[in-house]
Structures are given as C-alpha cells and as structure tokens.
Amino acid sequence: MKKAVSLLKLTVVAMLLCTACSQESVGELSTIESISVPEFEAQLLVKVNEHRASLGLSPLQNNAAAYQEASSHNDYMIGRGNISHDNFEQRASRIVLETFAKEVGENVAWNHATVNLALEGWLKSPPHKSTLEGAYTHTAISIKKDSNGTLYYTQIFIQQ
C-alpha cells in the first residue's frame, strides 16, 4: 500500500510526538530471529533502478537513515508474523528529522521467494507501482528472512 507524507504533515506529527503525553503500545514482542539478506537487497535495488530507468526516471540512491528504519520495521513485522504499515508516520518523522526529506513513502511485501517476484507484485499493484515510480531521490531496502525462511521486504522512498 502506498503511503506518502508531505513535509508539513511530518513536521506537525514530529512536533506532536515531542509534546505528546501518551505512548503507543506496540505489544510485547519476543526476541526476533531474523537474518538480513544483503545480496537480495542489492539485487532488488538494481531491479528497481532498471525499471525506473526504462521510464526515464532517475535512479534511487541508498540512504542509511532510511535503511535503519526499514530494517527495524522488518523486525517488527517478523515479530508480529504479518506485514503492515504500522507506525509509518513515526518512521517517516524520524527520517524527515534526520534527512530533511520533503516526502517519504513505503512499500512492504512478504513471502516472495525472489526479488523479481516481489518487484512484479509491487508493479501489479497501482499504489505500490505509483510509489516505486514516484519523484523520489533516495531509498533503502531491507529484506529479512524469519526462522521459517519467509522473506519480509520493506522499501522506504525519500524525496530530498
């Protein structure tokens, strides 16, 4: 599902997070057993940039701050046993504060055995495709395998 947040909205959210009295519970999560798959992450970035180039779009550059958020989100999803965009606004706010991004988007997927299948799934979904083909400049891709071998994908997009 496509999620994009404007800088103004993120600034307001960030201000609220800094002044809010309540806390959001994310539930009790046990120790997460996950394995990063960096070779798949690199392959997917190449595939995404090849797709963007075929449309005349600029390639996306890696962003370390976004990678930390994508990796943490994969751990969260693995701990919950499903995919979601839970807490996206908080992730996006942290990225904006660290990178001064103008816009942040996110695609998630799971249970695709190859990066080609994950990319095909995103391209068949209009909201995911729109995010992938958006006016973003930077990205981060985290792919992690849970203890059952299921792959979880989080790609974060940043416009700077």
Backbone as CSV, one residue per row, in Angstrom:
resi,resn,N_x,N_y,N_z,CA_x,CA_y,CA_z,C_x,C_y,C_z
1,MET,0.841,-1.160,0.000,0.000,0.000,0.000,0.891,1.229,0.000
2,LYS,0.560,2.182,-0.794,1.352,3.388,-0.896,1.070,4.288,0.296
3,LYS,2.109,4.787,0.892,1.977,5.769,1.950,2.939,6.903,1.623
4,ALA,2.437,8.093,1.438,3.291,9.243,1.216,2.867,10.340,2.180
5,VAL,3.834,11.022,2.734,3.543,12.023,3.740,4.271,13.301,3.364
6,SER,3.569,14.418,3.334,4.186,15.690,2.992,5.033,16.188,4.150
7,LEU,5.972,17.088,3.852,6.852,17.645,4.865,6.058,18.359,5.943
8,LEU,5.019,19.079,5.567,4.211,19.800,6.542,3.553,18.835,7.510
9,LYS,2.951,17.799,6.998,2.295,16.806,7.852,3.313,16.142,8.766
10,LEU,4.483,15.803,8.231,5.507,15.159,9.039,6.023,16.093,10.133
11,THR,6.147,17.381,9.817,6.589,18.338,10.817,5.580,18.416,11.955
12,VAL,4.303,18.464,11.621,3.259,18.503,12.637,3.287,17.234,13.473
13,VAL,3.417,16.088,12.815,3.475,14.813,13.539,4.693,14.790,14.459
14,ALA,5.834,15.249,13.952,7.049,15.254,14.763,6.878,16.152,15.982
15,MET,6.242,17.305,15.798,6.001,18.211,16.924,5.078,17.554,17.939
16,LEU,4.043,16.876,17.463,3.122,16.195,18.365,3.818,15.082,19.133
17,LEU,4.699,14.362,18.450,5.423,13.281,19.112,6.303,13.819,20.229
18,CYS,6.860,14.993,20.012,7.744,15.576,21.020,6.984,16.121,22.213
19,THR,5.706,16.464,22.038,4.956,17.079,23.121,3.842,16.200,23.660
20,ALA,3.626,15.039,23.067,2.521,14.178,23.486,2.796,13.560,24.848
21,CYS,1.718,13.328,25.593,1.829,12.718,26.908,1.610,11.219,26.858
22,SER,0.928,10.746,25.859,0.610,9.329,25.795,1.646,8.592,24.967
23,GLN,1.634,7.276,25.147,2.531,6.425,24.387,1.710,5.400,23.641
24,GLU,2.190,5.016,22.467,1.513,3.978,21.681,2.160,2.650,22.013
25,SER,1.339,1.691,22.383,1.851,0.364,22.687,1.971,-0.439,21.406
26,VAL,3.099,-1.084,21.221,3.273,-1.949,20.061,3.200,-3.405,20.483
27,GLY,2.812,-3.638,21.726,2.628,-5.009,22.198,3.940,-5.642,22.588
28,GLU,3.825,-6.742,23.272,5.001,-7.484,23.688,5.503,-8.319,22.516
29,LEU,6.746,-8.117,22.168,7.344,-8.893,21.099,8.490,-9.708,21.684
30,SER,8.519,-10.951,21.358,9.601,-11.795,21.822,10.862,-11.475,21.028
31,THR,11.960,-12.064,21.437,13.191,-11.880,20.699,12.963,-12.321,19.257
32,ILE,13.362,-11.472,18.347,13.094,-11.710,16.934,14.291,-12.410,16.313
33,GLU,14.015,-13.515,15.683,15.051,-14.229,14.961,14.887,-13.895,13.491
34,SER,15.799,-13.078,12.986,15.736,-12.703,11.582,17.153,-12.644,11.020
35,ILE,17.235,-12.854,9.737,18.520,-12.831,9.049,18.399,-11.866,7.880
36,SER,19.268,-10.866,7.855,19.297,-9.954,6.715,19.825,-10.685,5.497
37,VAL,19.334,-10.271,4.339,19.763,-10.884,3.087,20.294,-9.769,2.176
38,PRO,21.513,-9.283,2.472,22.036,-8.126,1.732,22.183,-8.346,0.235
39,GLU,22.470,-9.589,-0.186,22.598,-9.809,-1.633,21.245,-9.621,-2.327
40,PHE,20.148,-9.983,-1.669,18.815,-9.750,-2.230,18.499,-8.256,-2.238
41,GLU,18.909,-7.556,-1.178,18.666,-6.105,-1.111,19.341,-5.411,-2.293
42,ALA,20.593,-5.772,-2.563,21.330,-5.171,-3.676,20.675,-5.525,-5.018
43,GLN,20.244,-6.775,-5.160,19.580,-7.192,-6.402,18.289,-6.418,-6.630
44,LEU,17.502,-6.233,-5.565,16.235,-5.523,-5.717,16.471,-4.058,-6.066
45,LEU,17.479,-3.431,-5.472,17.776,-2.042,-5.826,18.136,-1.932,-7.300
46,VAL,18.936,-2.856,-7.803,19.288,-2.854,-9.226,18.021,-2.991,-10.071
47,LYS,17.152,-3.925,-9.722,15.912,-4.157,-10.485,15.004,-2.921,-10.451
48,VAL,14.861,-2.310,-9.281,14.030,-1.107,-9.149,14.598,0.010,-10.020
49,ASN,15.912,0.204,-9.963,16.523,1.274,-10.761,16.462,0.975,-12.254
50,GLU,16.546,-0.293,-12.646,16.375,-0.645,-14.061,14.954,-0.302,-14.519
51,HIS,13.981,-0.609,-13.682,12.592,-0.279,-14.025,12.423,1.231,-14.152
52,ARG,12.949,1.972,-13.184,12.838,3.439,-13.226,13.532,3.995,-14.477
53,ALA,14.701,3.464,-14.815,15.438,3.932,-15.996,14.641,3.673,-17.272
54,SER,13.901,2.560,-17.314,13.099,2.253,-18.506,11.990,3.279,-18.716
55,LEU,11.666,4.017,-17.659,10.640,5.063,-17.740,11.246,6.459,-17.828
56,GLY,12.576,6.524,-17.879,13.250,7.816,-17.939,13.376,8.485,-16.584
57,LEU,13.209,7.723,-15.508,13.308,8.272,-14.154,14.725,8.123,-13.615
58,SER,15.088,8.992,-12.702,16.419,8.943,-12.089,16.551,7.727,-11.187
59,PRO,17.770,7.191,-11.088,17.985,6.067,-10.169,17.900,6.553,-8.721
60,LEU,17.520,5.661,-7.849,17.444,5.953,-6.422,18.787,5.650,-5.774
61,GLN,19.200,6.535,-4.872,20.449,6.351,-4.137,20.134,5.788,-2.756
62,ASN,21.044,4.977,-2.225,20.860,4.417,-0.886,20.903,5.501,0.181
63,ASN,20.119,5.290,1.238,20.103,6.212,2.370,20.198,5.399,3.660
64,ALA,21.233,5.652,4.441,21.500,4.872,5.657,20.428,5.072,6.723
65,ALA,19.945,6.293,6.897,18.912,6.545,7.914,17.642,5.779,7.586
66,ALA,17.268,5.774,6.334,16.076,5.041,5.917,16.297,3.538,6.055
67,TYR,17.525,3.076,5.834,17.797,1.643,5.971,17.567,1.186,7.413
68,GLN,18.005,1.965,8.364,17.791,1.603,9.776,16.298,1.443,10.051
69,GLU,15.493,2.349,9.522,14.043,2.296,9.735,13.425,1.089,9.015
70,ALA,13.869,0.828,7.796,13.341,-0.320,7.041,13.695,-1.631,7.744
71,SER,14.918,-1.728,8.215,15.364,-2.936,8.911,14.581,-3.152,10.207
72,SER,14.409,-2.087,10.962,13.637,-2.189,12.206,12.189,-2.563,11.924
73,HIS,11.639,-2.027,10.851,10.256,-2.355,10.512,10.123,-3.821,10.113
74,ASN,11.101,-4.356,9.405,11.065,-5.784,9.087,11.086,-6.614,10.367
75,ASP,11.919,-6.240,11.329,11.940,-6.958,12.611,10.572,-6.893,13.284
76,TYR,9.945,-5.728,13.233,8.608,-5.555,13.813,7.603,-6.492,13.126
77,MET,7.621,-6.506,11.786,6.672,-7.349,11.062,6.937,-8.834,11.340
78,ILE,8.188,-9.224,11.384,8.522,-10.616,11.682,8.036,-10.974,13.081
79,GLY,8.212,-10.077,14.028,7.730,-10.309,15.390,6.220,-10.457,15.462
80,ARG,5.508,-9.746,14.608,4.041,-9.811,14.565,3.539,-10.948,13.672
81,GLY,4.397,-11.417,12.759,4.006,-12.506,11.875,3.150,-12.083,10.698
82,ASN,3.138,-10.790,10.374,2.411,-10.316,9.198,2.996,-8.994,8.730
83,ILE,2.582,-8.567,7.541,3.093,-7.298,7.017,2.114,-6.186,7.337
84,SER,2.657,-4.990,7.439,1.818,-3.838,7.760,2.605,-2.559,7.501
85,HIS,1.881,-1.465,7.562,2.497,-0.144,7.561,2.360,0.475,8.953
86,ASP,2.177,-0.367,9.980,2.052,0.133,11.352,3.193,1.093,11.660
87,ASN,2.867,2.171,12.335,3.857,3.149,12.819,4.614,3.863,11.694
88,PHE,4.025,3.880,10.486,4.701,4.540,9.365,4.966,6.011,9.661
89,GLU,3.995,6.690,10.240,4.169,8.122,10.490,5.361,8.394,11.395
90,GLN,5.575,7.530,12.391,6.726,7.704,13.275,8.039,7.457,12.521
91,ARG,8.077,6.407,11.690,9.283,6.141,10.890,9.566,7.326,9.972
92,ALA,8.532,7.777,9.294,8.698,8.886,8.354,9.161,10.147,9.070
93,SER,8.613,10.415,10.242,9.015,11.606,11.011,10.488,11.543,11.391
94,ARG,10.946,10.382,11.828,12.368,10.239,12.187,13.252,10.458,10.957
95,ILE,12.825,9.926,9.820,13.602,10.103,8.588,13.642,11.571,8.187
96,VAL,12.516,12.254,8.270,12.465,13.683,7.925,13.392,14.486,8.832
97,LEU,13.357,14.197,10.128,14.203,14.937,11.064,15.688,14.706,10.787
98,GLU,16.037,13.504,10.357,17.441,13.189,10.120,17.923,13.588,8.734
99,THR,17.053,13.537,7.729,17.492,13.753,6.344,16.904,15.008,5.703
100,PHE,15.968,15.674,6.386,15.266,16.837,5.830,14.495,16.483,4.558
101,ALA,13.995,15.264,4.511,13.229,14.804,3.357,11.967,15.649,3.177
102,LYS,11.560,15.804,1.932,10.326,16.509,1.609,9.144,15.559,1.603
103,GLU,9.413,14.291,1.276,8.352,13.294,1.220,8.962,11.924,1.492
104,VAL,8.165,11.079,2.123,8.598,9.719,2.436,7.490,8.758,2.036
105,GLY,7.855,7.662,1.394,6.893,6.629,1.011,7.429,5.267,1.407
106,GLU,6.564,4.274,1.353,6.969,2.937,1.789,6.193,1.859,1.042
107,ASN,6.893,0.810,0.656,6.274,-0.411,0.140,6.730,-1.564,1.021
108,VAL,5.816,-2.477,1.319,6.164,-3.692,2.060,5.620,-4.895,1.300
109,ALA,6.261,-6.023,1.532,5.821,-7.279,0.908,6.360,-8.423,1.749
110,TRP,5.828,-9.623,1.497,6.357,-10.807,2.170,6.040,-12.045,1.358
111,ASN,6.762,-13.085,1.672,6.520,-14.408,1.118,6.752,-14.478,-0.388
112,HIS,7.590,-13.600,-0.925,8.020,-13.703,-2.318,9.399,-14.350,-2.297
113,ALA,9.539,-15.469,-2.970,10.779,-16.244,-2.920,11.960,-15.550,-3.601
114,THR,11.665,-14.641,-4.525,12.742,-13.937,-5.242,12.433,-12.446,-5.285
115,VAL,13.489,-11.658,-5.524,13.277,-10.211,-5.651,12.461,-9.897,-6.901
116,ASN,12.608,-10.708,-7.944,11.809,-10.488,-9.157,10.319,-10.611,-8.857
117,LEU,9.947,-11.609,-8.059,8.535,-11.794,-7.715,8.029,-10.647,-6.837
118,ALA,8.863,-10.174,-5.920,8.460,-9.036,-5.080,8.226,-7.800,-5.948
119,LEU,9.163,-7.527,-6.850,9.019,-6.363,-7.732,7.793,-6.508,-8.626
120,GLU,7.571,-7.698,-9.170,6.382,-7.926,-10.012,5.102,-7.668,-9.218
121,GLY,5.076,-8.102,-7.978,3.908,-7.865,-7.133,3.651,-6.385,-6.931
122,TRP,4.711,-5.628,-6.660,4.551,-4.184,-6.486,4.087,-3.521,-7.776
123,LEU,4.629,-3.958,-8.902,4.259,-3.336,-10.175,2.826,-3.668,-10.595
124,LYS,2.271,-4.771,-10.102,0.880,-5.139,-10.406,-0.116,-4.419,-9.505
125,SER,0.371,-3.787,-8.466,-0.483,-3.065,-7.519,-0.352,-1.563,-7.781
126,PRO,-1.416,-0.894,-8.241,-1.308,0.531,-8.567,-0.703,1.411,-7.456
127,PRO,-1.099,1.261,-6.176,-0.478,2.117,-5.157,1.028,1.855,-4.987
128,HIS,1.429,0.589,-5.027,2.849,0.267,-4.903,3.633,0.764,-6.119
129,LYS,3.056,0.562,-7.292,3.694,0.998,-8.536,3.885,2.515,-8.528
130,SER,2.869,3.222,-8.070,2.947,4.681,-8.005,4.081,5.131,-7.088
131,THR,4.245,4.460,-5.963,5.335,4.794,-5.054,6.679,4.500,-5.708
132,LEU,6.797,3.328,-6.312,8.044,2.919,-6.961,8.458,3.883,-8.067
133,GLU,7.467,4.441,-8.742,7.735,5.317,-9.880,7.618,6.800,-9.504
134,GLY,7.560,7.080,-8.220,7.393,8.456,-7.745,8.648,9.302,-7.909
135,ALA,8.513,10.568,-7.562,9.604,11.536,-7.709,10.560,11.472,-6.519
136,TYR,10.959,10.274,-6.178,11.866,10.081,-5.049,13.308,10.100,-5.530
137,THR,14.218,10.425,-4.610,15.644,10.522,-4.936,16.483,9.469,-4.223
138,HIS,15.994,9.003,-3.086,16.748,8.067,-2.261,15.845,6.919,-1.806
139,THR,16.479,5.845,-1.391,15.719,4.678,-0.949,16.535,3.872,0.041
140,ALA,15.862,2.928,0.639,16.510,1.905,1.451,15.666,0.652,1.317
141,ILE,16.334,-0.467,1.128,15.640,-1.741,1.007,16.191,-2.683,2.066
142,SER,15.294,-3.181,2.894,15.659,-4.212,3.859,14.886,-5.469,3.497
143,ILE,15.599,-6.570,3.401,14.970,-7.871,3.173,15.499,-8.788,4.266
144,LYS,14.577,-9.362,5.021,14.957,-10.256,6.109,14.171,-11.549,6.020
145,LYS,14.818,-12.596,6.481,14.233,-13.926,6.486,13.909,-14.287,7.935
146,ASP,12.687,-14.765,8.173,12.325,-15.202,9.519,12.804,-16.633,9.761
147,SER,12.526,-17.169,10.928,13.007,-18.508,11.286,12.404,-19.608,10.417
148,ASN,11.309,-19.326,9.730,10.687,-20.298,8.820,11.161,-20.143,7.378
149,GLY,12.015,-19.140,7.136,12.512,-18.906,5.783,11.675,-17.941,4.971
150,THR,10.618,-17.380,5.569,9.770,-16.408,4.872,10.507,-15.079,4.755
151,LEU,10.504,-14.507,3.561,11.163,-13.224,3.324,10.192,-12.069,3.567
152,TYR,10.669,-11.055,4.255,9.927,-9.818,4.506,10.691,-8.687,3.831
153,TYR,9.960,-7.843,3.112,10.548,-6.748,2.342,9.989,-5.418,2.832
154,THR,10.861,-4.465,3.109,10.448,-3.079,3.340,11.333,-2.191,2.484
155,GLN,10.711,-1.389,1.629,11.434,-0.384,0.855,10.884,0.978,1.218
156,ILE,11.771,1.840,1.667,11.411,3.215,2.011,11.961,4.137,0.932
157,PHE,11.147,5.097,0.547,11.488,6.061,-0.509,11.554,7.457,0.105
158,ILE,12.521,8.244,-0.325,12.700,9.603,0.188,12.864,10.571,-0.981
159,GLN,12.195,11.700,-0.869,12.432,12.787,-1.810,13.178,13.879,-1.059
160,GLN,14.373,14.213,-1.540,15.157,15.274,-0.896,15.264,16.468,-1.792
